[in-house]
Amino acid sequence: MKAFMGGNNDKSSSSKSAASTEQTKTKSLSDRLPANSREKRGYTRAEIAKHNKEDDVWIIVDGKVYDVTDYVPEHAGGDAILNHAGGDSTVGFKGPQHPASVWDVLALYHIGHVVDEAN
C-alpha cells in the first residue's frame, strides 16, 4: 500500500496536506461553518447591544437574533454589515442589494429571538 501511495511518508504527508488545503478551498460556506450548537433562547436588546464590534457582531432581523461574527469577512457588502451591529438590521437587511438566498445564509447564524427587558 505504501508504494501505491507514492513511497515515503514525507511525500504522502505533503500530498495529504495539499489535498486537505484544496478541500478547504472548495468547501461551501455552510460546510465551513461550525455547527450552531447554541440553544436558541431569548435575548434582551441590552444583551444584543453588547455585541457591536467587528469581532463580535450580533444583529436583529424581524425580531430574531443572529450571531454573524464569522460571516463578517464573507459579506459581499464589506463593512456595511457593521452599520447596525448590536442592533436592529431589519430595514437594511431587506434592501434590494440582497438576493432571496440571503435568508438561507442568515438562518445558519440564528441564535434566538428578542425578548422584552421585563422578561
TIMI-2910 file (N, C-alpha, C, CB; in pm, 1 decimal, decimal comma, always signed):
<rs>
+----------+----------+----------+----------+----------+----------+----------+----------+----------+----------+----------+----------+------+
!      n_x !      n_y !      n_z !     ca_x !     ca_y !     ca_z !      c_x !      c_y !      c_z !     cb_x !     cb_y !     cb_z ! resn !
+----------+----------+----------+----------+----------+----------+----------+----------+----------+----------+----------+----------+------+
!    +82,2 !   -119,0 !     +0,0 !     +0,0 !     +0,0 !     +0,0 !    +87,0 !   +125,9 !     +0,0 !    -93,7 !     -0,5 !   +120,6 !  Met !
!   +197,3 !   +119,5 !    +74,8 !   +286,7 !   +234,0 !    +83,8 !   +338,9 !   +274,3 !    -54,5 !   +403,5 !   +202,5 !   +177,6 !  Lys !
!   +380,8 !   +173,7 !   -133,5 !   +432,7 !   +202,9 !   -267,1 !   +324,1 !   +262,7 !   -355,9 !   +489,4 !    +75,6 !   -331,5 !  Ala !
!   +202,8 !   +215,8 !   -341,7 !    +91,7 !   +267,4 !   -420,8 !    +65,2 !   +413,9 !   -392,0 !    -33,2 !   +186,6 !   -394,4 !  Phe !
!    +82,1 !   +454,4 !   -266,1 !    +53,8 !   +592,1 !   -225,9 !   +167,6 !   +686,3 !   -262,4 !    +27,5 !   +598,7 !    -76,4 !  Met !
!   +275,5 !   +633,0 !   -316,4 !   +378,1 !   +723,9 !   -365,1 !   +508,1 !   +716,2 !   -290,2 !   +328,7 !   +861,4 !   -359,8 !  Gly !
!   +530,2 !   +614,4 !   -206,7 !   +661,9 !   +599,4 !   -147,0 !   +668,4 !   +642,4 !     -3,2 !   +760,6 !   +675,6 !   -224,5 !  Gly !
!   +766,0 !   +730,3 !    +25,7 !   +794,9 !   +763,0 !   +165,1 !   +685,7 !   +846,7 !   +230,1 !   +925,9 !   +836,0 !   +174,3 !  Asn !
!   +692,2 !   +851,9 !   +359,9 !   +590,3 !   +923,6 !   +437,3 !   +591,6 !  +1073,2 !   +412,0 !   +609,8 !   +897,8 !   +584,5 !  Asn !
!   +707,9 !  +1130,7 !   +383,0 !   +715,2 !  +1274,6 !   +360,9 !   +631,0 !  +1316,4 !   +241,7 !   +859,3 !  +1317,7 !   +340,3 !  Asp !
!   +644,0 !  +1245,2 !   +130,2 !   +564,2 !  +1276,4 !    +12,7 !   +415,9 !  +1255,9 !    +40,4 !   +608,1 !  +1190,9 !   -105,5 !  Lys !
!   +387,4 !  +1146,0 !   +108,2 !   +249,1 !  +1114,3 !   +139,5 !   +188,0 !  +1222,4 !   +227,5 !   +239,6 !   +977,9 !   +208,1 !  Ser !
!   +261,9 !  +1266,1 !   +329,9 !   +211,9 !  +1371,5 !   +418,7 !   +192,4 !  +1500,8 !   +342,7 !   +307,6 !  +1393,7 !   +535,9 !  Ser !
!   +290,1 !  +1532,2 !   +257,6 !   +282,6 !  +1653,7 !   +179,1 !   +163,3 !  +1649,9 !    +85,1 !   +411,1 !  +1674,2 !   +100,5 !  Ser !
!   +143,2 !  +1533,2 !    +23,8 !    +30,6 !  +1516,5 !    -67,3 !   -101,8 !  +1528,2 !     +7,2 !    +39,3 !  +1381,4 !   -138,8 !  Ser !
!   -109,4 !  +1465,9 !   +123,6 !   -231,9 !  +1473,1 !   +204,2 !   -260,0 !  +1616,9 !   +245,6 !   -220,3 !  +1383,1 !   +329,1 !  Lys !
!   -153,4 !  +1688,7 !   +283,2 !   -169,4 !  +1827,9 !   +325,3 !   -221,6 !  +1913,9 !   +210,2 !    -35,8 !  +1883,9 !   +377,2 !  Ser !
!   -167,0 !  +1893,5 !    +91,7 !   -211,4 !  +1969,7 !    -24,4 !   -356,5 !  +1937,6 !    -57,2 !   -122,0 !  +1940,6 !   -145,3 !  Ala !
!   -392,8 !  +1810,2 !    -46,1 !   -531,5 !  +1769,8 !    -72,9 !   -625,2 !  +1832,7 !    +28,4 !   -545,6 !  +1616,4 !    -70,0 !  Ala !
!   -582,1 !  +1834,4 !   +153,4 !   -663,9 !  +1893,7 !   +259,0 !   -684,7 !  +2042,8 !   +235,3 !   -599,3 !  +1870,8 !   +395,6 !  Ser !
!   -578,6 !  +2111,8 !   +194,4 !   -587,9 !  +2254,3 !   +165,4 !   -684,8 !  +2278,8 !    +50,4 !   -449,4 !  +2311,8 !   +132,1 !  Thr !
!   -676,3 !  +2197,2 !    -53,1 !   -764,5 !  +2212,8 !   -168,6 !   -909,5 !  +2187,5 !   -129,6 !   -722,7 !  +2117,5 !   -281,4 !  Glu !
!   -933,5 !  +2087,1 !    -44,5 !  -1069,5 !  +2058,9 !     +0,5 !  -1125,6 !  +2177,3 !    +77,8 !  -1072,8 !  +1932,4 !    +87,2 !  Gln !
!  -1043,5 !  +2238,3 !   +163,3 !  -1088,2 !  +2353,0 !   +241,0 !  -1128,1 !  +2467,9 !   +149,4 !   -978,6 !  +2398,0 !   +338,0 !  Thr !
!  -1051,3 !  +2490,0 !    +42,8 !  -1081,1 !  +2597,7 !    -50,7 !  -1213,4 !  +2575,8 !   -123,0 !   -969,2 !  +2611,1 !   -151,5 !  Lys !
!  -1247,3 !  +2450,0 !   -149,4 !  -1364,8 !  +2423,3 !   -230,3 !  -1490,1 !  +2395,3 !   -149,0 !  -1337,9 !  +2308,5 !   -319,9 !  Thr !
!  -1480,3 !  +2389,9 !    -17,9 !  -1598,7 !  +2366,8 !    +64,0 !  -1692,9 !  +2485,4 !    +53,7 !  -1559,8 !  +2341,6 !   +210,8 !  Lys !
!  -1820,3 !  +2457,1 !    +62,2 !  -1918,0 !  +2564,8 !    +58,0 !  -1917,9 !  +2638,6 !   +191,2 !  -2059,1 !  +2510,1 !    +25,7 !  Ser !
!  -1979,2 !  +2753,9 !   +193,6 !  -1987,1 !  +2834,7 !   +314,6 !  -2048,1 !  +2755,5 !   +428,9 !  -2068,3 !  +2961,1 !   +289,2 !  Leu !
!  -2157,7 !  +2685,1 !   +404,4 !  -2224,3 !  +2611,9 !   +512,1 !  -2137,7 !  +2497,6 !   +564,6 !  -2358,4 !  +2557,3 !   +463,6 !  Ser !
!  -2051,7 !  +2439,7 !   +480,9 !  -1962,3 !  +2333,5 !   +525,5 !  -1851,7 !  +2387,6 !   +616,1 !  -1901,3 !  +2262,4 !   +405,2 !  Asp !
!  -1813,5 !  +2511,8 !   +597,1 !  -1705,5 !  +2570,6 !   +676,3 !  -1753,4 !  +2624,0 !   +810,1 !  -1639,6 !  +2681,5 !   +598,9 !  Arg !
!  -1882,6 !  +2642,5 !   +824,6 !  -1933,7 !  +2698,6 !   +948,9 !  -1939,4 !  +2593,2 !  +1057,7 !  -2071,5 !  +2759,1 !   +927,5 !  Leu !
!  -1907,6 !  +2632,5 !  +1180,2 !  -1925,0 !  +2536,7 !  +1289,1 !  -2074,2 !  +2512,9 !  +1309,9 !  -1857,8 !  +2587,7 !  +1420,6 !  Pro !
!  -2107,7 !  +2395,9 !  +1355,9 !  -2248,5 !  +2367,2 !  +1383,1 !  -2296,7 !  +2463,1 !  +1490,4 !  -2269,3 !  +2218,6 !  +1427,4 !  Ala !
!  -2413,3 !  +2518,9 !  +1470,8 !  -2467,9 !  +2611,7 !  +1569,0 !  -2530,5 !  +2530,1 !  +1681,0 !  -2572,5 !  +2708,6 !  +1504,3 !  Asn !
!  -2448,6 !  +2501,3 !  +1780,9 !  -2494,8 !  +2417,0 !  +1890,7 !  -2555,4 !  +2499,3 !  +2004,1 !  -2379,9 !  +2332,9 !  +1943,7 !  Ser !
!  -2545,7 !  +2630,1 !  +1993,0 !  -2601,0 !  +2714,9 !  +2097,5 !  -2752,5 !  +2700,6 !  +2100,4 !  -2560,6 !  +2862,0 !  +2075,7 !  Arg !
!  -2806,2 !  +2681,9 !  +2219,4 !  -2951,8 !  +2670,4 !  +2232,7 !  -3014,3 !  +2805,1 !  +2199,9 !  -2992,5 !  +2623,6 !  +2376,4 !  Glu !
!  -3116,0 !  +2801,8 !  +2117,9 !  -3183,7 !  +2926,1 !  +2081,4 !  -3268,0 !  +2971,3 !  +2200,0 !  -3272,0 !  +2907,5 !  +1953,3 !  Lys !
!  -3251,4 !  +3095,8 !  +2237,9 !  -3323,6 !  +3148,7 !  +2353,6 !  -3353,9 !  +3295,4 !  +2331,8 !  -3242,6 !  +3129,1 !  +2483,4 !  Arg !
!  -3415,2 !  +3356,5 !  +2428,7 !  -3445,8 !  +3498,0 !  +2420,6 !  -3330,7 !  +3584,3 !  +2469,1 !  -3569,6 !  +3528,5 !  +2500,0 !  Gly !
!  -3309,2 !  +3696,8 !  +2401,7 !  -3206,1 !  +3793,9 !  +2438,3 !  -3269,9 !  +3931,3 !  +2446,7 !  -3088,4 !  +3793,4 !  +2335,8 !  Tyr !
!  -3232,4 !  +4009,0 !  +2547,4 !  -3282,2 !  +4146,4 !  +2555,9 !  -3202,3 !  +4233,1 !  +2459,8 !  -3272,5 !  +4201,5 !  +2702,0 !  Thr !
!  -3257,4 !  +4348,1 !  +2425,8 !  -3185,8 !  +4441,4 !  +2338,2 !  -3056,6 !  +4488,2 !  +2404,8 !  -3275,2 !  +4562,9 !  +2303,1 !  Arg !
!  -3056,6 !  +4496,7 !  +2536,6 !  -2934,9 !  +4536,4 !  +2608,8 !  -2825,3 !  +4430,7 !  +2592,1 !  -2965,7 !  +4558,2 !  +2759,2 !  Ala !
!  -2861,6 !  +4303,1 !  +2597,1 !  -2763,6 !  +4195,7 !  +2576,6 !  -2709,4 !  +4199,8 !  +2433,9 !  -2827,0 !  +4057,4 !  +2605,9 !  Glu !
!  -2798,4 !  +4216,5 !  +2340,4 !  -2760,5 !  +4217,9 !  +2198,7 !  -2669,3 !  +4336,8 !  +2169,0 !  -2886,2 !  +4223,2 !  +2108,9 !  Ile !
!  -2697,9 !  +4450,4 !  +2230,4 !  -2621,9 !  +4573,4 !  +2206,1 !  -2474,0 !  +4559,0 !  +2242,8 !  -2682,9 !  +4688,2 !  +2284,8 !  Ala !
!  -2440,2 !  +4467,3 !  +2329,4 !  -2300,3 !  +4446,2 !  +2369,7 !  -2217,4 !  +4382,8 !  +2257,6 !  -2294,3 !  +4357,6 !  +2494,7 !  Lys !
!  -2284,5 !  +4326,7 !  +2159,9 !  -2216,4 !  +4256,5 !  +2050,7 !  -2211,3 !  +4345,9 !  +1927,6 !  -2287,7 !  +4122,6 !  +2017,6 !  His !
!  -2133,0 !  +4453,4 !  +1938,7 !  -2132,7 !  +4558,2 !  +1836,9 !  -1993,8 !  +4591,3 !  +1783,0 !  -2194,3 !  +4682,1 !  +1893,0 !  Asn !
!  -1904,7 !  +4493,6 !  +1788,0 !  -1769,0 !  +4514,6 !  +1737,5 !  -1741,9 !  +4420,0 !  +1620,6 !  -1664,5 !  +4493,3 !  +1850,1 !  Lys !
!  -1645,0 !  +4453,5 !  +1539,5 !  -1615,4 !  +4374,0 !  +1419,6 !  -1587,5 !  +4227,9 !  +1452,0 !  -1496,6 !  +4432,9 !  +1346,3 !  Glu !
!  -1531,0 !  +4201,4 !  +1569,6 !  -1500,5 !  +4062,9 !  +1605,9 !  -1608,1 !  +4000,9 !  +1694,7 !  -1366,5 !  +4056,2 !  +1676,3 !  Asp !
!  -1721,8 !  +4066,8 !  +1705,2 !  -1833,7 !  +4017,0 !  +1786,0 !  -1960,5 !  +4089,3 !  +1740,1 !  -1808,1 !  +4039,4 !  +1940,6 !  Asp !
!  -2025,9 !  +4034,3 !  +1636,6 !  -2137,7 !  +4103,1 !  +1571,8 !  -2266,2 !  +4021,7 !  +1581,0 !  -2104,7 !  +4131,7 !  +1425,3 !  Val !
!  -2363,5 !  +4077,9 !  +1652,5 !  -2497,7 !  +4021,7 !  +1654,3 !  -2589,6 !  +4124,0 !  +1589,4 !  -2544,5 !  +3986,2 !  +1800,6 !  Trp !
!  -2687,8 !  +4073,9 !  +1516,9 !  -2788,1 !  +4162,9 !  +1457,8 !  -2927,2 !  +4106,4 !  +1483,8 !  -2764,0 !  +4180,8 !  +1305,0 !  Ile !
!  -3024,2 !  +4194,6 !  +1470,4 !  -3165,1 !  +4156,4 !  +1482,0 !  -3228,0 !  +4176,0 !  +1344,6 !  -3240,4 !  +4241,3 !  +1592,9 !  Ile !
!  -3301,9 !  +4075,6 !  +1299,6 !  -3379,7 !  +4086,8 !  +1175,8 !  -3516,3 !  +4025,2 !  +1205,1 !  -3307,5 !  +4014,7 !  +1052,8 !  Val !
!  -3618,5 !  +4105,9 !  +1192,8 !  -3755,8 !  +4060,7 !  +1218,4 !  -3771,9 !  +3995,5 !  +1355,6 !  -3798,7 !  +3962,9 !  +1110,9 !  Asp !
!  -3708,4 !  +4052,2 !  +1455,9 !  -3723,4 !  +4003,5 !  +1592,3 !  -3641,4 !  +3880,2 !  +1626,0 !  -3864,6 !  +3974,4 !  +1617,4 !  Gly !
!  -3563,8 !  +3830,5 !  +1530,6 !  -3476,7 !  +3716,0 !  +1555,8 !  -3333,2 !  +3766,2 !  +1570,5 !  -3487,7 !  +3610,1 !  +1440,9 !  Lys !
!  -3255,0 !  +3694,7 !  +1650,5 !  -3117,3 !  +3735,0 !  +1679,2 !  -3021,2 !  +3641,9 !  +1605,4 !  -3089,1 !  +3733,0 !  +1832,7 !  Val !
!  -2920,7 !  +3703,7 !  +1542,8 !  -2822,4 !  +3629,5 !  +1465,1 !  -2681,8 !  +3670,6 !  +1507,0 !  -2842,9 !  +3652,8 !  +1314,0 !  Tyr !
!  -2595,6 !  +3572,7 !  +1532,8 !  -2454,5 !  +3598,2 !  +1559,6 !  -2382,1 !  +3582,0 !  +1426,6 !  -2396,3 !  +3500,8 !  +1670,8 !  Asp !
!  -2355,4 !  +3693,9 !  +1359,2 !  -2295,2 !  +3691,2 !  +1225,6 !  -2144,8 !  +3719,1 !  +1227,7 !  -2364,0 !  +3792,3 !  +1136,5 !  Val !
!  -2083,9 !  +3706,8 !  +1343,8 !  -1941,4 !  +3735,4 !  +1358,8 !  -1857,1 !  +3663,5 !  +1254,5 !  -1895,0 !  +3696,5 !  +1497,5 !  Thr !
!  -1880,5 !  +3534,3 !  +1237,3 !  -1799,4 !  +3456,7 !  +1143,1 !  -1829,5 !  +3490,4 !   +997,6 !  -1821,5 !  +3309,1 !  +1166,0 !  Asp !
!  -1939,6 !  +3556,7 !   +973,1 !  -1977,4 !  +3591,4 !   +836,0 !  -1921,0 !  +3727,0 !   +791,1 !  -2128,6 !  +3592,8 !   +823,6 !  Tyr !
!  -1880,9 !  +3810,0 !   +885,2 !  -1834,6 !  +3945,7 !   +851,2 !  -1730,3 !  +3944,6 !   +739,2 !  -1775,9 !  +4013,8 !   +975,1 !  Val !
!  -1625,8 !  +3861,0 !   +744,3 !  -1526,6 !  +3863,0 !   +635,5 !  -1582,7 !  +3816,8 !   +500,7 !  -1408,9 !  +3775,5 !   +672,7 !  Pro !
!  -1690,5 !  +3739,1 !   +502,2 !  -1751,1 !  +3686,7 !   +379,3 !  -1849,9 !  +3785,3 !   +316,0 !  -1822,0 !  +3555,3 !   +408,7 !  Glu !
!  -1894,4 !  +3884,1 !   +391,8 !  -2001,8 !  +3972,7 !   +348,1 !  -1964,1 !  +4048,4 !   +220,9 !  -2036,9 !  +4071,2 !   +458,9 !  His !
!  -2040,8 !  +4026,4 !   +116,9 !  -2012,2 !  +4090,1 !    -13,0 !  -2020,3 !  +4242,2 !     -6,9 !  -2109,1 !  +4038,9 !   -118,5 !  Ala !
!  -2097,2 !  +4294,4 !    +86,4 !  -2112,5 !  +4438,9 !   +100,0 !  -2009,8 !  +4502,9 !   +192,4 !  -2249,6 !  +4470,0 !   +150,0 !  Gly !
!  -1903,9 !  +4428,1 !   +223,0 !  -1797,4 !  +4481,4 !   +307,5 !  -1846,1 !  +4515,6 !   +447,1 !  -1737,2 !  +4603,7 !   +243,6 !  Gly !
!  -1801,0 !  +4629,7 !   +497,3 !  -1831,6 !  +4670,7 !   +634,4 !  -1975,3 !  +4716,7 !   +655,2 !  -1739,4 !  +4780,2 !   +675,0 !  Asp !
!  -2055,1 !  +4721,8 !   +550,8 !  -2194,6 !  +4764,2 !   +566,5 !  -2268,3 !  +4676,7 !   +668,0 !  -2267,2 !  +4759,8 !   +431,1 !  Ala !
!  -2224,7 !  +4552,9 !   +681,9 !  -2287,3 !  +4462,4 !   +778,0 !  -2270,1 !  +4513,4 !   +921,5 !  -2227,9 !  +4321,3 !   +764,5 !  Ile !
!  -2172,1 !  +4598,8 !   +942,1 !  -2145,3 !  +4651,5 !  +1076,2 !  -2229,4 !  +4774,3 !  +1109,5 !  -1998,9 !  +4686,0 !  +1089,3 !  Leu !
!  -2302,7 !  +4829,4 !  +1014,2 !  -2379,9 !  +4951,4 !  +1036,4 !  -2476,2 !  +4942,0 !  +1153,7 !  -2456,3 !  +4985,6 !   +913,0 !  Asn !
!  -2533,7 !  +4824,1 !  +1174,0 !  -2629,9 !  +4807,3 !  +1283,3 !  -2587,2 !  +4695,2 !  +1376,9 !  -2769,8 !  +4778,8 !  +1227,8 !  His !
!  -2457,1 !  +4672,9 !  +1388,1 !  -2405,7 !  +4569,6 !  +1477,9 !  -2455,8 !  +4596,3 !  +1618,9 !  -2250,6 !  +4564,9 !  +1474,8 !  Ala !
!  -2511,5 !  +4494,2 !  +1680,2 !  -2566,8 !  +4508,8 !  +1813,8 !  -2706,6 !  +4566,3 !  +1814,6 !  -2477,9 !  +4594,7 !  +1895,8 !  Gly !
!  -2766,4 !  +4582,1 !  +1699,2 !  -2899,4 !  +4643,2 !  +1691,3 !  -2984,9 !  +4581,8 !  +1582,8 !  -2887,2 !  +4791,1 !  +1667,4 !  Gly !
!  -3092,0 !  +4653,4 !  +1549,4 !  -3188,6 !  +4603,3 !  +1452,8 !  -3145,1 !  +4636,5 !  +1310,2 !  -3327,4 !  +4661,6 !  +1481,1 !  Asp !
!  -3123,1 !  +4533,0 !  +1231,3 !  -3079,3 !  +4547,1 !  +1092,0 !  -3190,4 !  +4515,8 !   +993,0 !  -2960,8 !  +4456,4 !  +1065,3 !  Ser !
!  -3312,9 !  +4504,8 !  +1039,6 !  -3423,1 !  +4460,4 !   +954,6 !  -3437,0 !  +4544,6 !   +827,7 !  -3552,6 !  +4464,2 !  +1032,6 !  Thr !
!  -3441,8 !  +4675,4 !   +842,2 !  -3463,8 !  +4762,1 !   +726,1 !  -3350,2 !  +4747,6 !   +625,0 !  -3477,0 !  +4908,9 !   +770,3 !  Val !
!  -3227,1 !  +4756,4 !   +670,5 !  -3112,9 !  +4743,6 !   +580,8 !  -3101,4 !  +4605,4 !   +520,3 !  -2986,5 !  +4776,7 !   +653,6 !  Gly !
!  -3135,3 !  +4505,6 !   +598,8 !  -3125,3 !  +4368,7 !   +551,5 !  -3222,9 !  +4340,4 !   +438,1 !  -3149,5 !  +4272,6 !   +665,5 !  Phe !
!  -3339,5 !  +4399,6 !   +446,4 !  -3443,1 !  +4374,6 !   +345,4 !  -3429,4 !  +4463,2 !   +221,7 !  -3579,5 !  +4395,3 !   +406,4 !  Lys !
!  -3315,8 !  +4528,5 !   +208,1 !  -3293,4 !  +4614,7 !    +92,8 !  -3275,9 !  +4535,6 !    -35,5 !  -3172,5 !  +4701,5 !   +115,8 !  Gly !
!  -3278,6 !  +4605,5 !   -147,7 !  -3269,5 !  +4540,2 !   -279,0 !  -3132,7 !  +4479,1 !   -308,7 !  -3302,9 !  +4639,3 !   -386,3 !  Pro !
!  -3033,3 !  +4508,3 !   -226,6 !  -2898,6 !  +4457,0 !   -251,7 !  -2885,0 !  +4308,0 !   -221,2 !  -2798,6 !  +4534,2 !   -169,6 !  Gln !
!  -2979,3 !  +4251,7 !   -146,4 !  -2969,9 !  +4110,6 !   -109,5 !  -3055,9 !  +4021,7 !   -198,6 !  -3010,4 !  +4092,1 !    +35,2 !  His !
!  -2998,3 !  +3911,4 !   -245,4 !  -3078,2 !  +3815,3 !   -322,3 !  -3167,6 !  +3735,4 !   -227,4 !  -2986,1 !  +3719,7 !   -404,4 !  Pro !
!  -3264,1 !  +3666,3 !   -281,1 !  -3355,9 !  +3586,1 !   -198,3 !  -3281,3 !  +3479,5 !   -118,1 !  -3462,3 !  +3519,3 !   -286,5 !  Ala !
!  -3170,2 !  +3431,3 !   -169,0 !  -3093,5 !  +3326,4 !    -99,9 !  -3029,2 !  +3374,2 !    +29,8 !  -2986,1 !  +3272,9 !   -191,6 !  Ser !
!  -3028,7 !  +3505,0 !    +53,3 !  -2967,5 !  +3557,5 !   +175,4 !  -3035,7 !  +3502,0 !   +299,9 !  -2973,3 !  +3710,2 !   +176,3 !  Val !
!  -3164,1 !  +3468,2 !   +289,3 !  -3237,0 !  +3413,7 !   +404,8 !  -3182,3 !  +3277,4 !   +445,1 !  -3387,0 !  +3402,5 !   +373,4 !  Trp !
!  -3138,3 !  +3199,2 !   +347,3 !  -3079,7 !  +3068,4 !   +377,2 !  -2947,2 !  +3083,7 !   +451,2 !  -3058,9 !  +2988,0 !   +247,9 !  Asp !
!  -2868,2 !  +3180,1 !   +409,2 !  -2740,3 !  +3205,9 !   +475,7 !  -2765,7 !  +3258,3 !   +616,2 !  -2654,9 !  +3306,7 !   +394,7 !  Val !
!  -2856,2 !  +3352,6 !   +629,4 !  -2885,1 !  +3410,0 !   +760,5 !  -2930,1 !  +3303,4 !   +860,0 !  -2991,7 !  +3517,9 !   +748,1 !  Leu !
!  -3008,6 !  +3209,1 !   +814,4 !  -3059,8 !  +3103,7 !   +902,8 !  -2947,4 !  +3025,8 !   +971,3 !  -3147,7 !  +3007,6 !   +823,8 !  Ala !
!  -2832,3 !  +3017,2 !   +907,4 !  -2718,4 !  +2945,8 !   +965,8 !  -2666,7 !  +3012,5 !  +1093,0 !  -2605,9 !  +2936,1 !   +864,4 !  Leu !
!  -2697,3 !  +3138,9 !  +1110,4 !  -2644,2 !  +3217,0 !  +1222,1 !  -2749,0 !  +3247,2 !  +1330,4 !  -2587,0 !  +3346,9 !  +1170,0 !  Tyr !
!  -2866,7 !  +3191,4 !  +1317,4 !  -2976,9 !  +3218,5 !  +1411,0 !  -2944,3 !  +3162,4 !  +1548,8 !  -3109,3 !  +3157,9 !  +1358,7 !  His !
!  -2949,9 !  +3248,6 !  +1650,5 !  -2920,9 !  +3203,5 !  +1787,1 !  -3037,4 !  +3225,7 !  +1883,2 !  -2798,6 !  +3274,8 !  +1839,5 !  Ile !
!  -3138,8 !  +3301,2 !  +1842,3 !  -3251,1 !  +3323,2 !  +1933,5 !  -3344,5 !  +3431,7 !  +1885,0 !  -3200,5 !  +3358,5 !  +2070,7 !  Gly !
!  -3413,6 !  +3490,1 !  +1981,7 !  -3512,0 !  +3594,4 !  +1949,9 !  -3504,9 !  +3706,0 !  +2054,2 !  -3655,8 !  +3534,7 !  +1943,7 !  His !
!  -3560,3 !  +3820,1 !  +2018,1 !  -3560,2 !  +3935,9 !  +2107,3 !  -3673,3 !  +3919,7 !  +2209,6 !  -3576,4 !  +4069,3 !  +2026,3 !  Val !
!  -3641,8 !  +3949,9 !  +2334,8 !  -3743,6 !  +3949,6 !  +2440,5 !  -3747,2 !  +4087,5 !  +2504,8 !  -3714,5 !  +3838,8 !  +2547,6 !  Val !
!  -3860,1 !  +4119,6 !  +2563,9 !  -3873,3 !  +4246,0 !  +2636,2 !  -3779,2 !  +4247,4 !  +2755,3 !  -4018,9 !  +4268,2 !  +2682,4 !  Asp !
!  -3733,7 !  +4365,8 !  +2792,3 !  -3641,9 !  +4380,7 !  +2905,5 !  -3702,3 !  +4324,2 !  +3033,5 !  -3605,6 !  +4528,1 !  +2925,5 !  Glu !
!  -3833,9 !  +4330,5 !  +3048,9 !  -3901,2 !  +4286,5 !  +3171,3 !  -3901,9 !  +4134,5 !  +3185,5 !  -4043,8 !  +4338,7 !  +3173,8 !  Ala !
!  -3884,7 !  +4060,7 !  +3073,9 !  -3890,9 !  +3914,0 !  +3080,5 !  -3765,4 !  +3856,8 !  +3132,2 !  -3920,3 !  +3854,8 !  +2946,9 !  Asn !
+----------+----------+----------+----------+----------+----------+----------+----------+----------+----------+----------+----------+------+
</rs>
